[in-house]
Amino acid sequence: MSNNDIIVSLDIGTSKVRAIIGEVVNGTINIIGVGSAESEGIRKGAIVDIDQTVNSIRSAVDHAERMVGVQISEVYVGISGNHIALQSSHGVVAVSNEDREIGEEDIDRVIQAARVIALPPEREIIGVVPKQYLVDGQEGINDPRGMIGVRLEVEATIITGAKTGIHNLIRVVEKSELKVAGVILMSLASGQLALSKDEKAVGTVLVDIGAGAATIAIFELGNLLATSTIQIGGEYISNDISIGLRTQLEIAEKIKLKYGCASVDDSAPDQVFKVTRMGSNVEKEFSQVDLANIIEPRVEEIFQMIRAEVHRLGYGDLAGGYVLTGGTVCMPGILAIAQAELATSVRIAVPDFIGVRDPSYTSGVGIIQFVSKYMKNRNSGFTKKVAAKTTTKKSSDSNKPGLMERVKNFFSEFI
C-alpha cells in the first residue's frame, strides 16, 4: 500500500448504517471521518427494502464526506448473517520458478487451487482464508514467500454465502452511487480489531450483539473456525420496554438509550422519568429500577441463547472466554449479567481510536484495519470534492475490473 492511503468501510446494520473513513499513514491508521444514519429497510440484519436502505447509506456517506471534505467513491462492505458458512479446503501446486523460490504467483495459484470446491448453485465463494502453508511437507508456515521448495500446499477456510444475500448487498451499495471495493466477513474484521494474538491462539468466542441479531465467531489456533447468527438483539429489549411501559416503540428505544440498565442491582431508584402511555395523553413516572426489571430478564435470555449456541457448535470451554462488542453491549450493567450467565471470563472490546471509542464501531473500524493489513495494490477510492459526483464515478469506473471478479478474488491476497 502507498504511504498515505484512504480506506472507507460501510457497516449496514439493523439500527444504524455507519460509514467510517480511515487514513493509513506509513502503516498507522487514523480515523478521520465518521458518518451514521438511522437504518431503514433492514430487518434482523437482512435487506427488506432496497430503496430505503439506499437512502440510509447515502445519508451516512454524506455525513462522513462533510466531516472530512472528501468525496467517497469506493467502500469496503461488511457482510454477516446466517447464510454465511465456512468449510475447509486444500490446494496443491508445483513451484513454477526455475530456481524453486516461492513467489506471489505461486501463492496466488495455490489459493486459486483451494477455491476449486463443489458448491450448490445458490451459493457463492466470498473469500479464502489461508490457515497454514506447507512447503515440501513442512507444516506451520504463515508466509512462504522467498522459501525454496518444489511443492506448495495451503490449508484454507472457504467462506461462502447465499448469492441472493451477497448480490442484494452489492446492489444497494451500487444504487447509492458507490463502488464495492470488497466484501468482507464482519466476524473476521471484528476479530482483527477486538482480539489479541494470544486470544485467537488459545481459543476465544467473539460475540457482536447488534439491534437485530447476535453474531458469534469462534477463534482458535489463530484462525476463525466457526460462525453463527442468532436472530435476537437490542430490538427485543426495546420491544419489551414498549410492552412493559405501554408506550410507543420509538419512545421505548429512547428510554432504553438514556436510562437503560441491564442489572437491577446496578440501577438507581432515584433516577426517574415520565412516559406517555399508549392510547392516552397521561404520563406515568417510572424509575430506573422499574426499567431494569424489564431489561434484565431479556438480557439474561440473550446470553443464555448465546451460550447454548456456542455449546451446540462444540466450543463450550475455550480458555479465552468471551469478548463482547456491538451497540447493545454499551448498556450499563450488561457485563455483570454476561459474566453470570456465561460463567467464564468476559470483557467488552472497544476500538482505541479517537472518535470511535464505542463497541458499536468495532466492525467498521475492524474492516479498515483488515484492509490496511491484507489488501494491496488498491486505489484509494476517494477524490477531493471538486468535480461532480457522477463524473468522478465514471472516470474511476473505466480503470476497474468487473465487480463480481473483484469480490470473488477479494481474499486471494489475504496472506
Secondary structure as UniProt FT lines:
FT   STRAND          4..12
FT   STRAND          16..25
FT   TURN            26..27
FT   STRAND          28..38
FT   STRAND          42..43
FT   TURN            44..45
FT   STRAND          46..47
FT   HELIX           50..68
FT   STRAND          70..72
FT   STRAND          74..79
FT   TURN            82..83
FT   STRAND          85..94
FT   TURN            98..99
FT   HELIX           104..114
FT   TURN            121..122
FT   STRAND          123..135
FT   TURN            136..137
FT   STRAND          138..141
FT   TURN            145..146
FT   STRAND          151..162
FT   HELIX           163..175
FT   TURN            176..177
FT   STRAND          179..185
FT   HELIX           186..194
FT   HELIX           197..202
FT   STRAND          204..209
FT   STRAND          214..220
FT   TURN            221..222
FT   STRAND          223..230
FT   HELIX           234..245
FT   HELIX           249..259
FT   TURN            264..266
FT   TURN            269..270
FT   STRAND          272..276
FT   TURN            278..279
FT   STRAND          283..287
FT   HELIX           288..313
FT   TURN            316..317
FT   TURN            319..320
FT   STRAND          322..325
FT   HELIX           327..330
FT   TURN            332..333
FT   HELIX           334..342
FT   STRAND          346..348
FT   TURN            354..355
FT   HELIX           359..361
FT   HELIX           362..374
FT   STRAND          382..384
FT   TURN            385..386
FT   HELIX           389..397
FT   TURN            398..399
FT   HELIX           403..408
FT   HELIX           410..413
//
